[in-house]
Amino acid sequence: MHELMDRHVAANTMTDLAAIHLRHGCLRDAINCYDSALAAMREQGDLDGEMQTLRRLDAVRERLSVQDAAARSNARTAS
């Protein structure tokens, strides 16, 4: 029982850390935290938490993709 509670706390902590990283614009760090949270939620069978985390992860990955595309475009323009 304690192990299940520990995994739940770990998942919530990683989700909270991801949100902090997002506020600071550290998208890759946020993705790493969401990945860890996702693993913990899968281990405990938390389907709702898994679904919410997957949505958040998708949104951050999309944001990172847009940011990377803009950076590549700016680099080509500067050349």
C-alpha positions as CSV (number, residue, x, y, z in Angstrom):
1,M,0.0,0.0,0.0
2,H,2.8,2.4,0.9
3,E,4.5,1.7,-2.5
4,L,1.3,2.7,-4.3
5,M,1.0,5.9,-2.3
6,D,4.7,6.7,-3.0
7,R,4.2,6.2,-6.7
8,H,1.2,8.5,-6.6
9,V,3.2,11.2,-4.7
10,A,6.1,10.8,-7.2
11,A,3.7,11.2,-10.1
12,N,2.1,14.3,-8.7
13,T,5.5,15.8,-7.7
14,M,6.9,15.3,-11.3
15,T,3.7,16.9,-12.7
16,D,4.2,19.9,-10.4
17,L,7.9,20.1,-11.4
18,A,6.9,20.0,-15.1
19,A,4.5,23.0,-14.5
20,I,7.3,24.9,-12.9
21,H,9.6,24.2,-15.8
22,L,6.9,25.3,-18.2
23,R,6.5,28.7,-16.4
24,H,10.3,29.2,-16.9
25,G,10.2,28.2,-20.5
26,C,12.3,25.0,-20.0
27,L,10.3,22.8,-22.3
28,R,12.7,19.9,-22.5
29,D,12.9,19.7,-18.7
30,A,9.1,19.8,-18.5
31,I,8.9,16.9,-21.0
32,N,11.3,14.9,-18.9
33,C,9.2,15.4,-15.8
34,Y,6.0,14.5,-17.6
35,D,7.7,11.4,-18.9
36,S,8.6,10.4,-15.4
37,A,5.1,11.2,-14.1
38,L,3.6,9.1,-17.0
39,A,5.7,6.1,-16.1
40,A,4.6,6.3,-12.4
41,M,1.0,6.6,-13.4
42,R,1.2,3.6,-15.7
43,E,2.8,1.6,-12.9
44,Q,-0.1,2.4,-10.6
45,G,-2.7,1.9,-13.2
46,D,-4.0,5.5,-13.0
47,L,-5.7,5.8,-16.4
48,D,-7.2,9.2,-15.8
49,G,-3.8,10.6,-14.7
50,E,-2.1,8.9,-17.6
51,M,-4.6,10.5,-20.1
52,Q,-4.2,14.0,-18.6
53,T,-0.4,13.7,-18.6
54,L,-0.4,12.5,-22.2
55,R,-2.4,15.5,-23.2
56,R,0.0,17.8,-21.4
57,L,3.0,16.1,-22.9
58,D,1.5,16.4,-26.4
59,A,0.9,20.1,-25.8
60,V,4.5,20.7,-24.6
61,R,6.0,18.7,-27.5
62,E,3.9,20.7,-30.0
63,R,5.1,23.9,-28.3
64,L,8.7,22.8,-28.5
65,S,8.3,21.8,-32.2
66,V,6.9,25.3,-33.0
67,Q,9.8,26.9,-31.0
68,D,12.4,24.8,-32.8
69,A,10.9,25.5,-36.2
70,A,11.0,29.2,-35.5
71,A,14.6,29.0,-34.3
72,R,15.6,27.1,-37.5
73,S,13.8,29.8,-39.6
74,N,15.5,32.6,-37.8
75,A,18.9,30.9,-38.3
76,R,18.3,30.6,-42.0
77,T,17.2,34.2,-42.2
78,A,20.3,35.4,-40.3
79,S,22.6,33.4,-42.7
